[in-house]
């Protein structure tokens, strides 16, 4: 099953993705849908309001427009850790984003005038579908609603002002999330999906990796984070980025006004975002 949040003339709508269009599920967005204990039944093939939207006119909002938490994992791909000259971690490195940082799958990424080191970070996103605290592996598995695509666009000059990363990670209108949520049963590997992820800038592939290269997988991350705080429906975990970021290149390379950033994960979908200077 694939779900999305579309912008329509009547506001945002949670929809089920079909081959020929999108079926309205009677709720404003995927976050509201996941908050219902029966969200799987309500999203099923026999459900829907009867309203459909054509596939070629889709305007994707952020998959979950106002998640309660966006928890990000740093240094979680083996090749990226080695690229950055670090040792493999014994525990996940966590930081946060806020909902105001999110944009849709085809929206512009707003380049802040305060930074000239705006970098890309393709990531597999885990979306939570049930409340969970101090989860066992089985509970963590059941709490994963599905997966999406996220790019953790980062202001490197702000990130490295201090040892805390948040200030470079959550600039407003910089983080595309979407276009869809795909439930684990539709992906090879289920809750440990075996997928290919790429990020391209102006047509040149900068990142390419297999999600199997994750140090801490989705279930482990749900277990670890839920030890700290209750994970709730609609919460998002960004699982980390592989090698190929602009900051690690010699010379370094960053997004500029007009840059096109395309982030894609096989079996899930594609983000296609233009970087534009703030006006």
C-alpha positions in Angstrom: 0.0 0.0 0.0 1.2 3.5 -0.8 -0.2 6.6 0.8 0.4 10.3 0.2 -0.7 13.8 1.2 -1.9 15.9 -1.7 -2.6 19.6 -1.9 -6.1 20.2 -3.5 -8.3 23.2 -3.9 -10.1 22.1 -0.7 -6.9 21.8 1.3 -4.5 18.9 1.9 -5.9 15.3 1.7 -4.7 11.9 2.7 -4.9 9.6 -0.4 -4.2 6.0 -1.4 -2.0 5.7 -4.4 -3.4 3.7 -7.3 -2.0 3.1 -10.8 -4.3 5.6 -12.4 -4.7 8.2 -9.6 -5.2 9.0 -6.0 -8.2 7.9 -3.8 -9.2 10.4 -1.1 -9.3 8.7 2.3 -11.5 11.2 4.0 -8.8 12.8 6.2 -6.6 15.9 5.8 -3.2 14.2 5.7 -1.2 11.1 6.3 -0.4 12.1 9.8 -4.1 12.4 10.7 -4.7 9.0 9.1 -1.9 7.3 11.0 -3.3 8.7 14.3 -6.2 6.3 13.9 -5.7 2.8 15.3 -7.5 1.4 12.3 -5.5 3.3 9.7 -4.6 0.1 7.8 -8.3 -0.8 7.4 -9.3 2.8 6.6 -6.6 2.9 3.9 -7.4 -0.4 2.3 -8.6 -1.0 -1.2 -12.3 -1.1 -0.2 -12.0 2.3 1.6 -12.2 5.9 0.4 -14.5 8.8 0.1 -15.2 8.2 -3.6 -13.2 11.3 -4.6 -10.2 10.6 -6.8 -7.5 12.9 -8.1 -5.6 12.4 -11.5 -2.1 11.1 -11.3 -0.7 13.7 -13.7 -1.9 16.7 -11.6 -0.5 15.6 -8.2 0.8 18.4 -5.9 2.5 16.6 -3.0 2.6 18.2 0.4 5.2 16.9 2.9 4.1 13.3 3.5 3.4 14.1 7.2 3.0 17.9 7.2 3.2 18.4 11.0 5.0 15.4 12.6 5.3 15.6 16.4 8.9 14.6 16.1 11.5 14.4 13.3 14.4 12.5 14.8 17.5 12.2 12.6 20.4 9.8 12.7 23.9 11.0 11.9 26.8 8.8 10.7 24.8 5.7 10.0 26.2 4.5 6.7 29.5 2.7 6.8 30.9 4.3 3.7 29.9 7.8 4.9 31.4 7.3 8.3 34.7 6.3 6.7 34.4 9.2 4.2 34.2 11.6 7.2 37.2 10.0 8.8 35.4 8.5 11.8 35.1 5.2 13.6 31.9 3.1 13.4 29.7 4.2 16.3 28.6 2.1 19.2 25.3 3.9 19.5 23.2 6.0 17.1 24.0 9.7 16.9 20.7 11.6 17.2 19.6 15.1 16.5 16.2 16.7 15.5 14.5 18.7 12.9 11.3 20.7 13.2 8.2 20.5 11.0 8.8 24.0 9.6 11.8 22.6 7.8 9.7 20.3 5.6 8.7 20.8 2.0 6.9 18.6 -0.5 8.4 16.2 -3.1 8.4 18.8 -5.8 8.6 22.1 -3.8 11.5 24.5 -3.9 14.3 24.2 -1.3 14.8 27.7 0.0 18.5 28.7 0.2 19.0 30.9 3.3 21.0 34.0 2.6 22.9 33.3 5.9 24.6 30.2 4.4 26.8 29.5 1.4 27.4 25.9 2.2 24.1 24.2 1.6 24.6 20.4 1.2 22.5 17.4 0.3 22.0 14.2 2.3 19.7 11.5 0.8 18.0 9.4 3.4 15.5 6.6 4.0 12.7 7.8 6.3 10.9 5.6 8.7 7.3 6.7 9.5 5.7 5.5 12.8 2.2 4.1 12.8 1.5 3.2 16.4 2.6 4.5 19.9 5.6 2.7 21.2 7.8 3.0 24.3 10.8 0.8 25.2 10.0 -1.4 22.3 11.0 -5.0 21.8 12.1 -5.9 18.3 8.6 -7.3 17.7 6.9 -4.1 19.0 9.3 -1.9 16.9 8.5 -4.0 13.8 4.8 -3.5 14.4 5.2 0.2 15.0 6.7 0.9 11.6 3.9 2.1 9.3 6.2 2.4 6.3 9.1 4.2 4.5 9.5 7.4 2.6 12.3 9.5 1.0 13.9 12.5 2.8 16.8 14.8 2.0 18.4 16.2 5.1 19.6 19.4 3.4 22.2 20.9 5.7 23.9 24.3 6.1 27.4 23.0 6.8 28.8 26.4 8.0 26.0 26.5 10.6 26.2 22.8 11.5 29.9 23.1 12.5 29.6 26.4 14.4 29.4 24.2 17.5 29.5 20.5 18.4 25.7 20.4 18.3 24.3 20.0 14.8 20.7 21.1 15.1 21.3 24.7 14.0 22.6 23.6 10.6 19.9 21.0 10.1 16.5 22.6 10.5 16.5 25.9 8.5 13.0 26.6 7.3 11.7 25.1 4.0 14.8 23.1 3.3 13.9 19.4 3.9 11.8 17.5 1.2 9.8 14.5 2.5 7.7 12.2 0.3 6.3 11.7 -2.2 4.7 8.6 -0.7 4.7 6.2 2.3 5.2 2.6 1.2 4.2 -0.1 3.7 6.9 -2.7 4.6 5.0 -5.6 2.9 5.5 -4.0 -0.5 9.3 -3.7 -0.1 12.1 -6.3 -0.4 13.3 -7.0 3.1 10.2 -5.6 4.8 11.2 -3.5 7.8 14.8 -4.0 6.8 14.3 -2.9 3.2 17.0 -3.7 0.7 16.8 -0.6 -1.6 19.0 1.5 -3.8 19.2 5.2 -2.9 20.6 8.0 -5.1 21.0 11.7 -5.0 21.8 13.7 -8.2 22.6 17.4 -8.5 21.9 19.0 -12.0 21.9 15.5 -13.5 25.1 14.2 -11.9 24.8 11.4 -9.5 26.5 12.4 -6.2 25.3 9.6 -3.8 24.5 6.0 -4.6 24.1 3.4 -1.9 22.2 0.3 -0.7 20.2 0.7 2.4 21.7 -2.6 3.6 24.8 -0.5 4.4 23.0 1.0 7.4 24.9 0.5 10.7 21.7 0.7 12.7 18.6 -0.5 10.9 15.0 0.7 11.2 13.9 -1.7 13.9 17.1 -1.0 16.0 16.4 2.7 15.7 12.8 2.4 16.8 14.0 0.4 19.8 16.7 2.8 20.7 14.7 6.0 20.3 11.7 4.6 22.0 13.8 3.9 25.1 14.3 7.7 25.3 10.8 9.0 24.4 7.5 7.6 23.2 7.3 7.4 19.4 3.8 8.3 18.2 1.9 7.9 14.9 3.3 10.3 12.2 6.7 10.7 13.8 9.5 10.5 11.3 13.0 9.0 11.7 15.6 10.0 9.1 18.0 7.0 9.1 21.2 8.7 7.9 23.0 9.4 4.7 25.6 7.5 2.7 28.8 8.9 1.2 28.9 11.5 -1.6 27.9 14.6 0.3 29.2 17.9 -1.2 31.1 18.9 2.0 33.4 15.9 1.7 34.4 16.5 -1.9 37.7 18.0 -2.9 36.9 20.8 -3.6 33.7 21.0 -1.7 30.5 21.4 -3.7 27.2 22.9 -2.5 23.7 23.8 -3.8 23.3 27.1 -5.6 20.4 29.1 -6.8 18.8 27.1 -9.6 20.4 23.7 -8.6 18.1 20.7 -9.2 18.3 18.1 -6.5 16.8 14.7 -7.3 16.6 12.1 -4.5 15.3 8.6 -5.3 14.9 5.3 -3.5 13.9 2.3 -5.5 10.5 0.9 -4.7 9.4 4.2 -2.9 9.7 7.2 -5.2 11.5 10.4 -6.1 12.0 13.9 -4.7 12.6 16.5 -7.4 13.4 19.9 -5.9 14.9 23.1 -7.2 17.1 25.2 -4.9 16.0 28.8 -4.9 17.4 31.8 -3.0 15.2 33.2 -0.3 13.4 36.4 -1.4 
